Amino acid sequence: MAYYGGDQKRYAEMAIPIILVILVALVVGVKVFGLNIPVISDIMGGGKATHTLIITNEQDLESAKQFATDISSRVTKITPVVDPNVVQHLKPGYITSNNYDLVILYGDNTALTYDARKEITAYVNNGGSLLIVKGAGLKGLNADGTPSEYIFGWDVDDLATIIKFSPDCPTLTECNDVNAITVTPDQMHDVTLTPVQWEHPMIERIGLNAPLSIDITKYPNFKGIVRVVDSENKKVAWIDWYDADGKPHSAPAIIGYNAGVTGGRIVYLAYNPLELNQEDLFRNVIMWVTKET
């Protein structure tokens, strides 16, 4: 009877270095080129690559690029596309044809055209994930690229069918700019993040089981909070604070809900958690809005 043990051993010895070379190549692909390779990415802590588009404007472009770097280094394995030219690019089919997993409106000076609102709405209605940071998208954008003074709100045009929160404005004449609804750090004292939905994955996964006191004097990058009204009571957490006269104030800090007939998700952040070094909270926001939790 023929004995093949020697051949099997020799083949095994040859296979080991080949397998090692393949593994090294896969690791390099994940680390250097940002490839999303199942198992390898998970082992390295990368998770699923999230194809992300950040819609911004020229004025906030550098800040948006930093935001993109933060997302890439702390949450996903790819660098998001940052697009300041919504007039040129955000036409029907632009977002959906590029198969974005997440669309982010970023920058208080970011304004949207009618076509942009229509396309974002279609994207969410088809199951897309939308993250709005602070005052991004409140203004309308004229054909010449200048912000319109007449549109001040997210619930305008097609977006009104999916957006269920609005600027905290007594009247439009009193409130036609993001600055009018922004509370700056120098106006805030004894700041607290107070969850409403304690069992929501955004909150539960960071182990928060009591209101979180925040000493904002320790965070020079913190730019404040934008006040909104949550019409459907979908708040995940409040930001509470006192003014210089000791009067208490509060505003929704995080609003999250399902929108669209096929279950797209929307999250509104009234402040940037990364400015307060809340990396775990930010990561969980991204994971929830993209349906990873």
Salt bridges, closest charged atoms under 4 A:
ASP7 OD1 - ARG10 NH2 2.77
GLU62 OE2 - LYS65 NZ 3.80
ASP70 OD1 - ARG74 NH2 3.58
ASP101 OD2 - LYS48 NZ 3.51
ASP115 OD2 - LYS91 NZ 3.58
ASP157 OD2 - ARG117 NE 3.85
ASP168 OD2 - ARG227 NH1 2.94
ASP230 OD2 - LYS235 NZ 3.46
ASP243 OD2 - HIS249 NE2 2.86
GLU275 OE2 - LYS223 NZ 3.50
GLU279 OE2 - ARG74 NH1 3.22
ASP280 OD1 - ARG283 NH1 2.84
